[in-house]
């Protein structure tokens, strides 16, 4: 499949309407500058990829990983994707679904620490 901005944007819009429960929970706490005044966008296109959450001012991408990120080929894809994003100047922070559900405040504190670097 060839990368085109319009296809990526359409896919991002679609993903905004089908977020996982963990993404929804995290978004509720991050939206409207609720996280120490930092602005985040959800399902934001970055090149051919779509970031779960993007703070463009701090060049931080937060990815929420669930069960679909545990297989070798999935991990390899995530590594290639992260390498691309880092080459474009972004930092990528990965959090697990389980952590969002069981220790949300700790996850949010970790995100703030990354933002303040």
C-alpha positions as CSV (number, residue, x, y, z in Angstrom):
1,X,0.0,0.0,0.0
2,X,1.4,3.4,-1.0
3,X,1.5,6.2,1.6
4,X,-0.6,9.2,0.8
5,X,-1.4,11.9,3.3
6,X,-5.2,11.7,2.5
7,X,-5.3,8.0,3.2
8,X,-3.4,8.4,6.5
9,X,-5.7,11.3,7.5
10,X,-8.8,9.3,6.7
11,X,-7.5,6.3,8.7
12,X,-6.7,8.6,11.7
13,X,-10.2,10.0,11.7
14,X,-11.6,6.5,11.6
15,X,-9.4,5.5,14.5
16,X,-10.6,8.4,16.6
17,X,-14.0,6.8,16.6
18,X,-12.7,3.3,17.5
19,X,-10.3,3.9,20.3
20,X,-9.6,1.1,22.7
21,X,-10.9,1.3,26.3
22,X,-7.3,2.1,27.5
23,X,-6.9,4.9,24.9
24,X,-10.3,6.3,25.9
25,X,-9.4,6.4,29.6
26,X,-6.0,8.0,29.0
27,X,-7.5,10.5,26.5
28,X,-10.1,11.6,29.1
29,X,-7.3,12.6,31.4
30,X,-5.1,14.2,28.7
31,X,-7.6,16.1,26.6
32,X,-8.2,19.9,26.9
33,X,-4.7,20.5,28.3
34,X,-5.7,18.6,31.4
35,X,-2.2,17.2,31.7
36,X,-0.2,20.1,33.2
37,X,-1.3,22.3,30.4
38,X,0.2,20.2,27.6
39,X,-1.7,19.9,24.4
40,X,-2.2,16.5,22.9
41,X,-3.9,15.3,19.8
42,X,-5.2,11.8,19.5
43,X,-4.7,9.5,16.5
44,X,-2.5,12.0,14.9
45,X,-0.8,11.3,11.5
46,X,3.0,11.5,11.6
47,X,4.3,10.6,8.1
48,X,2.8,7.3,7.1
49,X,2.0,6.4,10.7
50,X,-0.7,7.4,13.2
51,X,0.4,8.2,16.8
52,X,-2.1,7.3,19.5
53,X,-1.3,10.6,21.3
54,X,1.0,13.4,20.1
55,X,2.2,16.4,22.0
56,X,3.7,18.3,19.1
57,X,5.2,21.1,21.2
58,X,7.4,18.6,23.0
59,X,7.7,16.1,20.1
60,X,6.4,13.3,22.4
61,X,4.3,10.4,21.1
62,X,2.5,8.2,23.6
63,X,1.6,4.8,22.3
64,X,-0.8,2.5,24.2
65,X,0.1,-1.1,23.7
66,X,-2.2,-4.0,24.2
67,X,-2.2,-7.7,23.5
68,X,-1.5,-7.1,19.8
69,X,2.1,-6.0,20.5
70,X,3.5,-9.2,21.9
71,X,4.4,-11.3,19.0
72,X,7.9,-11.2,17.4
73,X,6.7,-9.7,14.1
74,X,4.6,-7.1,16.0
75,X,7.5,-6.1,18.1
76,X,9.7,-5.9,15.0
77,X,7.1,-3.6,13.4
78,X,7.0,-1.4,16.5
79,X,10.8,-1.1,16.5
80,X,10.9,-0.1,12.9
81,X,8.1,2.4,13.5
82,X,9.8,3.9,16.5
83,X,13.1,4.2,14.6
84,X,11.3,6.1,11.9
85,X,9.5,8.5,14.4
86,X,12.8,9.0,16.3
87,X,14.6,9.9,13.0
88,X,11.9,12.5,12.5
89,X,12.8,14.0,15.9
90,X,10.0,12.5,18.1
91,X,10.4,10.6,21.4
92,X,8.2,7.6,21.7
93,X,6.8,6.5,25.1
94,X,5.1,3.2,25.2
95,X,2.6,2.3,27.9
96,X,0.7,-0.9,28.4
97,X,-3.1,-1.2,28.5
98,X,-2.8,-3.0,31.8
99,X,-0.9,-0.1,33.4
100,X,-3.5,2.4,32.2
101,X,-6.2,0.4,33.9
102,X,-4.4,-0.5,37.1
103,X,-2.1,2.5,37.8
104,X,-3.4,5.4,35.6
105,X,-1.9,8.1,37.9
106,X,1.5,6.6,37.6
107,X,1.2,6.4,33.8
108,X,0.2,10.1,33.7
109,X,3.1,11.0,36.0
110,X,5.5,9.2,33.7
111,X,4.1,11.1,30.7
112,X,4.6,14.4,32.6
113,X,8.2,13.5,33.4
114,X,8.9,12.8,29.7
115,X,7.2,16.1,28.7
116,X,9.3,18.0,31.1
117,X,12.6,16.6,29.9
